[in-house]
Amino acid sequence: MDFPKLKSIIEGLLFLSGEEGLSVKQIAEIVDQRVELVTDAIEEMIREFSSQGRGVQILKIAGVVQLGTLPEHAAYFEKLAYSPARTSLSQAALETLAIVAYRQPITRVEIEEIRGVKSERAIHTLVNKDLIVEVGRAEAIGRPILYGTTKSFLDYFGLASIKDLPEPGLFEDSENLEEETQLLFNKLDMQQPDAQEPDVNNAFDFEENEGSSTDQDFAGHTEDEDPWNSSK
């Protein structure tokens, strides 16, 4: 494998791994190359990202390598993430919220296995809106974060506890998740105090056109969602 291709693959792997990152050893095993060669590639990538003025950087934190944004750009990311204060949630975020509500505690990887697409940005949006929160760490390699719903989630939907969610058996078939998610939020909307008419499009000030980008698959693309955290 030539060096430029190795660096390109490593960049893609770091993008897919998100905030959990990968160790040099893990990367070496995936690309079937020597640890020393992978280390050299990462060090060269760090220098290149810096010299080229890229909008992301490669970070080494607690034994793992991950992609992060630049701290000096944080103010711009915050404007995008938090203004206006009440931004609408995309279908991707609604699907992710439904999965967390019914399968909690659950990891990002497990969410993505159910949805079939990357969900990191949707998760970050839900965390920023205080609808889901880290509730612990899974007993698995890398100790991935476990997510669960918050009190704010219950308050918004007028639920006394998570046990008051509609019958989960209605959502066990994940082949038509979009339709299931709409049914979920229709039911939740009906349970809210003073609800006049169940309307999923009003649940989070939904807008018809949230953006031109769309969910994509594990090949490493974006989905129609708010940006992830501003800096690492």
C-alpha positions in Angstrom: 0.0 0.0 0.0 1.4 3.4 -1.0 1.8 6.1 1.6 -0.8 8.6 0.2 -3.4 5.8 0.1 -2.6 4.8 3.7 -3.1 8.3 4.9 -6.4 8.6 3.0 -7.7 5.4 4.6 -6.6 6.5 8.1 -8.4 9.8 7.6 -11.6 8.0 6.7 -11.3 5.6 9.6 -10.8 8.5 12.0 -13.9 10.2 10.6 -16.0 7.1 11.1 -14.7 6.5 14.6 -15.9 9.9 15.7 -15.3 11.0 19.3 -14.3 7.5 20.4 -11.3 7.5 18.1 -8.9 4.6 17.4 -5.6 3.5 18.8 -2.6 3.2 16.5 -2.7 -0.5 17.1 -6.3 -0.8 16.0 -5.6 1.2 12.8 -2.6 -0.9 12.0 -4.7 -4.1 12.4 -7.4 -2.7 10.1 -5.1 -1.6 7.3 -2.8 -4.6 7.8 0.3 -2.5 8.1 3.1 -2.2 10.7 2.4 0.0 13.7 5.6 2.0 12.9 4.3 2.8 9.4 0.9 3.8 10.7 2.6 6.0 13.3 4.7 7.7 10.6 1.6 8.3 8.5 -0.4 9.9 11.4 2.5 12.2 12.3 2.8 13.3 8.7 -0.9 13.9 8.6 -0.8 16.0 11.7 1.9 18.2 10.1 0.0 18.4 6.8 -3.3 19.4 8.4 -1.6 22.2 10.3 0.5 23.5 7.4 -2.5 23.4 5.0 -4.8 25.3 7.3 -7.3 22.6 7.4 -10.6 23.0 9.3 -10.0 19.8 11.3 -7.0 18.5 13.2 -5.8 15.1 14.3 -5.6 14.7 18.1 -4.0 12.2 20.3 -6.0 11.8 23.5 -5.8 9.1 26.1 -4.1 6.6 23.8 -6.4 7.1 20.9 -6.3 9.2 17.7 -9.3 11.2 16.6 -10.4 14.0 14.4 -11.3 17.3 16.0 -12.2 20.8 15.0 -10.0 23.8 15.8 -10.6 25.6 19.1 -10.2 29.0 17.4 -13.2 28.3 15.3 -15.5 27.4 18.2 -17.5 30.6 18.1 -18.6 29.9 14.5 -19.6 26.3 15.4 -21.6 27.6 18.4 -23.5 30.0 16.2 -24.5 27.2 13.8 -25.4 24.8 16.6 -27.3 27.1 18.9 -28.8 29.9 16.8 -31.7 30.2 16.6 -32.2 28.8 20.1 -34.9 26.4 18.9 -33.8 24.7 15.7 -35.9 22.0 14.2 -34.9 18.4 14.4 -34.4 16.4 11.3 -35.9 13.0 10.6 -32.4 11.6 11.5 -32.6 13.1 15.0 -36.1 12.0 15.5 -35.3 8.4 14.5 -32.2 8.5 16.8 -34.3 9.9 19.7 -36.9 7.2 19.3 -34.2 4.5 19.3 -32.6 5.8 22.5 -36.0 6.1 24.2 -36.9 2.5 23.6 -33.5 0.8 23.7 -31.7 2.8 26.4 -29.0 2.5 27.6 -27.6 2.2 24.2 -24.3 3.0 22.5 -23.7 5.0 19.3 -22.6 1.9 17.4 -25.8 0.1 18.4 -27.9 3.1 17.3 -26.1 3.1 13.9 -26.7 -0.7 13.5 -30.4 -0.1 13.9 -30.6 2.9 11.6 -28.0 1.7 9.1 -26.4 5.1 8.8 -24.0 7.2 10.8 -25.7 8.9 13.7 -22.9 10.8 15.5 -24.3 14.3 14.5 -27.8 13.4 15.4 -26.6 12.2 18.8 -24.6 15.5 19.4 -27.7 17.5 18.5 -29.9 15.6 20.9 -27.3 16.0 23.7 -27.0 19.7 23.0 -30.8 20.0 23.3 -30.7 18.1 26.6 -33.0 15.3 25.2 -30.4 12.6 25.7 -27.4 12.3 28.0 -24.5 10.0 28.8 -25.6 7.6 31.4 -22.5 5.4 31.7 -20.0 3.3 29.8 -20.6 -0.1 28.2 -18.6 -3.1 29.4 -17.0 -3.6 26.0 -13.7 -2.8 24.2 -13.1 0.9 24.3 -15.8 1.4 27.0 -18.2 3.2 24.6 -20.6 5.8 25.9 -24.1 4.7 26.8 -27.0 7.1 26.1 -30.4 7.5 27.7 -33.2 10.1 27.7 -33.3 13.0 30.1 -35.9 14.6 32.4 -36.3 17.3 29.8 -37.4 14.6 27.3 -40.0 13.5 29.8 -41.1 17.0 30.6 -41.6 18.0 27.0 -43.8 15.0 26.2 -45.7 15.1 29.5 -44.5 11.7 30.6 -44.2 10.7 34.3 -41.5 8.2 33.5 -40.1 6.3 30.6 -42.6 3.5 31.3 -45.3 5.8 30.0 -44.0 5.5 26.4 -46.3 3.8 23.9 -46.1 0.0 23.6 -42.6 -0.7 22.3 -43.8 -3.8 20.5 -45.1 -1.4 17.8 -41.6 -0.5 16.9 -39.8 -3.8 16.9 -39.7 -4.1 13.1 -37.0 -1.7 12.0 -37.4 -2.2 8.3 -39.6 0.9 8.1 -38.1 3.1 10.8 -39.2 6.4 9.3 -42.9 5.4 9.5 -42.4 3.9 12.9 -40.8 7.1 14.2 -43.7 9.2 12.9 -46.1 6.9 14.7 -44.1 7.2 17.9 -44.2 10.9 17.9 -47.8 11.0 16.9 -48.6 9.0 20.0 -46.3 11.0 22.2 -47.9 14.2 20.9 -51.3 12.9 21.8 -50.1 12.4 25.4 -49.0 16.0 25.9 -51.3 18.2 28.0 -53.7 20.4 26.0 -52.7 18.6 22.7 -55.3 19.5 20.1 -54.2 17.3 17.2 -51.3 14.8 16.8 -49.0 16.3 14.3 -45.4 15.1 14.1 -44.4 18.1 12.0 -45.1 20.3 15.0 -43.4 18.2 17.6 -40.2 20.1 17.4 -41.2 23.1 15.2 -40.5 20.9 12.2 -39.7 22.6 8.9 -40.3 21.2 5.5 -36.9 21.9 4.2 -34.2 21.6 6.8 -31.3 21.5 4.4 -30.0 20.0 1.2 -27.9 17.3 2.7 -29.2 13.8 3.4 -28.4 10.8 5.5 -25.8 8.6 4.0 -24.2 5.2 4.7 -21.2 3.9 6.5 -18.9 4.7 3.6 -18.3 7.9 5.6 -20.6 10.7 4.7 -22.7 13.3 6.3 -26.3 13.3 7.3 -28.9 16.1 7.5 -28.1 17.2 11.0 -26.5 19.9 13.1 -22.7 20.0 13.3 -21.0 18.0 15.9 -19.3 19.6 18.9 -17.2 22.6 18.2 -13.8 21.4 19.4 -12.1 18.4 20.9 
